[in-house]
Amino acid sequence: MQEVKKLDVPTKRGTVLNGVLFSSKNADTVLIAITGIHGNFYSNPFYYNIGDTMNAAGMDFIYAQTNDAFGQIQTYNVKTGNREVIGSWNEDFNFTEEDIEAYLDYAENAGYKHIILAGHSLGANKVIYYLSRNNDGGVEHFVLLSPANIGYLTSDVTENEKKFIKRQVENGDGGKMLPFPLLGWIACIANTAYQWVFDNILDNVHVEKDRDFSDVEKITHTGALVIGTYDNFTYGDPAGFLRNINEHMPTAKENKLIFLERTGHIYQQKEQELADKLSELIWDWRMEAEAKASNKE
C-alpha cells in the first residue's frame, strides 16, 4: 500500500527543507530527486508520476525540495528555533552540498540498501556539484534530468542589469531586493543575482565542448542522463548537449542516455513515459547490485 507523507529534513545549518516521501511497504530502494528552481509539484507534475510508478514497482521516491523550489518557502531553523523564509529570492548556492547531504542522511538513516540520487534542471547541476566533491559510497547511481544550461538562462541579463547588481553588492546592499526580476522571472536579492551572473558554482554543463567541465570530469559514479528532444535551453540541440556532458565523464561508456521524443524541459505529455523509463532503469540497477552482492557471498 502506498503512503505519501511530508518530510522535514534539517540541514547542518539548522534550516529545515521540505520534501515528500512516496513510500511503498518494506522498500529497500529509493530515488531522491533534487528539484530545480521553481521546480515544485505545481510546475513539474511529473514528480507524481514518478512517485506512483516507483511505488507500484516496490520502490520509494523522495521529492526533495532545496532552497529554490518556490520563490518563497516558509520554514524554520532547528538550531535557533526561529522561522525562516527561504526560496529563489535569497538562495545561496554554497549550501548545495549540505542540502543534498540532508536528504542522503535521511535515506541512510531510514535503512535503504539502494540509494539513487537524481536532480532535475538546476537540481541536476547541484547533483553534479555534489558528486564531484563527494565520492559517496551511499549513492549507487545518479540520474541527471534535463541539466540547466546556465549560459543560456543568463544570456538575457543586460549589461545595465549586470552593472546594477555589481554596484548594489559592492555598496553593501547585497541583501536588498533588486528592482527588477532576474532573468525576467526571479525576484531576488542582489547577492543571489550576483551568484547567478558572476560567480555561479553550478555553471558546470555547457553546449560548447571546450568550456569548463571540471566538475563533470570528477564524477566516478555511473548513472543515466535524460532529456526531452524539444528542450529549448540547449540552442536547438538537446541530444548534442546531453552527449557532450556525458563525453566529459570518466564513466561515459557505462552511462545510459535517454532521449524522450517530442517533449521539452519538463516532459509535457510524456510524464508517464519518463516515470516508466526511470522505474525500469532503477529496477535493473537494483537487480544488478543484488546479483553482485550474491556473487561475492
C-alpha positions in Angstrom: 0.0 0.0 0.0 1.3 3.4 -0.9 1.9 6.1 1.7 2.6 9.7 0.9 4.0 11.9 3.7 5.7 15.2 4.2 9.4 15.1 5.2 11.0 17.8 7.2 14.7 17.4 6.7 17.1 19.5 8.8 20.4 20.7 7.3 23.7 21.2 9.2 23.0 24.9 9.5 19.6 24.1 11.0 17.4 25.2 8.1 14.6 22.6 7.6 14.0 21.6 4.0 10.6 20.2 3.0 10.3 17.1 0.9 7.7 14.4 0.2 8.2 10.6 0.6 6.2 8.3 -1.7 6.5 5.1 0.3 5.7 1.5 -0.6 5.8 -1.3 2.0 9.3 -2.5 3.0 11.1 -0.9 0.1 14.9 -1.2 0.1 15.4 1.2 -2.9 14.8 4.9 -3.0 15.2 7.5 -5.8 15.9 11.0 -4.4 15.1 13.8 -6.9 16.6 17.2 -6.1 14.3 19.9 -7.5 15.3 22.8 -9.8 14.4 26.5 -9.5 10.7 26.8 -9.1 10.6 23.0 -9.8 7.8 22.2 -7.5 4.8 19.8 -7.8 2.7 22.6 -9.4 5.1 23.4 -12.2 6.6 19.9 -12.6 3.7 17.5 -12.2 5.8 14.6 -13.5 7.0 14.0 -9.9 3.6 12.5 -9.1 4.0 10.0 -12.0 7.5 9.0 -10.8 6.3 8.5 -7.2 3.3 6.4 -8.1 5.2 4.3 -10.7 8.2 3.7 -8.4 5.8 2.6 -5.6 4.0 0.3 -8.0 7.3 -1.4 -8.6 8.0 -1.7 -4.8 10.5 1.2 -4.6 10.3 4.5 -2.8 10.6 8.0 -4.1 11.6 11.3 -2.4 10.7 14.6 -3.9 13.5 16.7 -2.5 13.0 20.5 -2.4 16.0 22.5 -1.7 16.1 26.3 -1.3 14.5 27.4 -4.6 11.6 25.1 -5.4 9.4 28.1 -4.9 10.0 31.9 -4.9 9.5 31.9 -1.1 9.1 29.0 1.3 8.1 29.3 5.0 10.2 27.1 7.2 12.2 27.2 10.4 15.6 26.6 11.9 16.0 23.8 14.4 19.2 25.4 15.9 17.8 28.8 16.5 14.1 27.9 16.8 13.3 30.9 14.6 11.1 30.9 11.5 12.9 31.4 8.2 11.8 32.3 4.7 13.9 30.6 2.0 13.5 30.4 -1.7 14.8 31.5 -5.1 14.7 35.1 -3.7 17.7 34.5 -1.3 19.3 31.2 -2.3 23.0 30.7 -1.6 24.4 28.0 -3.9 27.2 27.4 -1.4 24.6 25.4 0.6 24.2 22.9 -2.2 26.3 20.1 -0.6 24.7 20.3 2.8 21.2 20.4 1.3 21.8 17.2 -0.6 23.5 15.7 2.4 20.4 16.3 4.5 18.3 14.1 2.2 21.0 11.4 1.8 21.4 11.3 5.6 17.6 10.8 5.9 17.7 7.9 3.4 20.7 6.3 5.0 19.2 6.5 8.5 16.0 5.0 7.1 17.9 1.9 6.1 17.6 1.9 2.3 20.1 -0.5 0.7 20.0 1.2 -2.7 20.1 5.0 -3.0 19.8 6.7 -6.4 20.5 10.4 -6.5 18.7 12.4 -9.2 18.2 16.1 -10.0 16.1 17.9 -12.5 17.1 21.1 -14.3 19.2 23.2 -11.8 18.8 20.2 -9.4 20.9 18.2 -11.9 23.6 20.8 -11.8 23.5 20.5 -8.0 23.9 16.7 -8.2 26.9 17.2 -10.4 28.4 19.7 -8.0 27.8 17.3 -5.0 29.2 14.2 -6.7 32.3 16.0 -7.9 33.2 16.7 -4.3 31.8 13.6 -2.6 32.7 10.1 -3.7 29.7 9.0 -1.7 29.6 5.2 -1.2 26.0 5.5 -0.1 24.9 6.7 -3.6 24.8 3.8 -6.1 23.9 5.8 -9.2 22.9 9.2 -10.5 20.2 10.4 -12.8 20.6 13.8 -14.5 17.2 15.1 -15.8 17.5 18.0 -18.2 20.6 19.7 -16.7 20.3 23.5 -16.7 22.4 25.4 -19.3 23.3 28.4 -17.1 24.8 30.3 -20.0 21.6 30.1 -21.9 19.5 31.1 -18.9 21.6 34.2 -18.1 22.1 35.3 -21.7 19.2 37.8 -21.4 20.7 39.7 -18.5 21.6 43.1 -19.9 24.8 44.9 -19.3 22.9 47.6 -17.4 21.4 44.9 -15.1 24.8 43.4 -14.5 26.3 46.7 -13.6 23.4 47.4 -11.2 23.8 44.0 -9.5 27.5 44.5 -9.1 27.1 48.0 -7.8 24.5 47.0 -5.2 26.7 44.2 -3.9 29.8 46.4 -3.8 27.8 49.1 -1.9 27.0 46.6 0.9 23.3 46.2 -0.2 23.6 42.6 -1.3 20.8 41.6 1.0 18.3 44.0 -0.6 15.9 43.0 -3.4 16.6 44.0 -6.9 14.2 46.5 -8.5 13.8 44.1 -11.5 13.3 40.3 -11.8 16.5 38.4 -12.7 16.2 36.5 -16.0 12.8 38.2 -16.3 11.1 36.0 -13.7 13.2 35.6 -10.5 12.5 38.2 -7.8 15.7 38.0 -5.7 18.2 39.9 -3.6 21.4 41.2 -5.2 23.7 38.6 -3.6 21.7 35.8 -5.2 21.7 37.6 -8.5 25.5 38.1 -8.3 25.9 34.3 -7.9 23.8 33.6 -10.9 25.6 36.1 -13.1 29.2 36.4 -11.9 30.1 33.6 -9.6 27.8 30.6 -10.3 29.4 27.4 -8.9 26.6 25.4 -10.6 27.6 26.5 -14.1 29.0 23.1 -14.8 27.5 21.9 -18.1 27.6 23.5 -21.5 26.8 23.2 -25.1 30.3 24.0 -26.1 32.9 21.2 -25.8 35.8 23.4 -24.7 34.1 25.0 -21.7 34.7 24.2 -18.0 33.6 20.6 -17.3 35.9 20.1 -14.4 33.1 19.1 -12.0 31.7 16.6 -14.5 35.1 15.1 -15.1 35.5 14.3 -11.3 32.4 12.1 -11.1 33.2 8.5 -10.6 29.6 7.2 -10.2 27.7 5.7 -13.1 24.2 6.7 -14.0 21.8 8.0 -16.6 21.3 11.3 -18.4 17.8 12.2 -19.6 16.5 15.0 -21.8 13.5 15.8 -24.0 14.2 16.3 -27.7 12.4 19.7 -27.6 14.3 21.1 -24.6 14.6 24.7 -25.5 17.5 25.6 -23.2 20.2 24.0 -25.5 20.3 26.2 -28.5 18.4 23.7 -30.6 20.5 20.6 -29.9 19.3 18.7 -26.8 20.8 15.4 -27.8 24.2 17.0 -28.6 24.0 18.9 -25.2 23.5 15.6 -23.3 26.1 13.7 -25.2 28.6 16.5 -24.7 28.1 16.3 -20.9 28.4 12.5 -20.9 31.6 12.6 -23.1 33.3 14.5 -20.3 32.5 11.9 -17.7 35.1 9.2 -16.8 32.1 6.7 -16.7 30.8 7.8 -20.1 30.8 4.3 -21.7 28.8 2.8 -18.7 26.2 5.6 -18.5 22.8 5.4 -20.2 21.4 8.2 -22.3 17.7 8.6 -22.5 16.0 10.8 -25.1 12.3 11.5 -24.7 10.9 12.3 -28.1 8.7 15.4 -28.8 8.8 16.8 -25.3 10.5 19.7 -23.6 12.3 20.6 -20.4 9.5 19.4 -18.0 8.4 16.4 -20.1 4.9 17.7 -21.0 2.6 14.9 -22.2 5.5 12.4 -21.6 5.3 12.4 -17.8 4.3 8.7 -17.6 6.9 7.6 -20.2 9.6 9.3 -18.1 8.3 7.6 -15.0 8.2 4.2 -16.7 11.8 4.5 -18.0 13.1 5.6 -14.6 11.3 2.8 -12.8 12.7 0.2 -15.2 16.2 1.6 -15.1 16.3 1.7 -11.3 14.8 -1.8 -11.0 17.6 -3.1 -13.4 20.2 -1.3 -11.3 18.8 -2.9 -8.2 18.9 -6.4 -9.7 22.5 -5.9 -10.8 23.5 -4.7 -7.3 21.9 -7.7 -5.7 23.4 -10.1 -8.2 26.9 -8.7 -7.5 26.3 -9.0 -3.7 25.2 -12.6 -4.0 28.2 -13.5 -6.2 30.5 -12.1 -3.5 28.9 -14.4 -1.0 
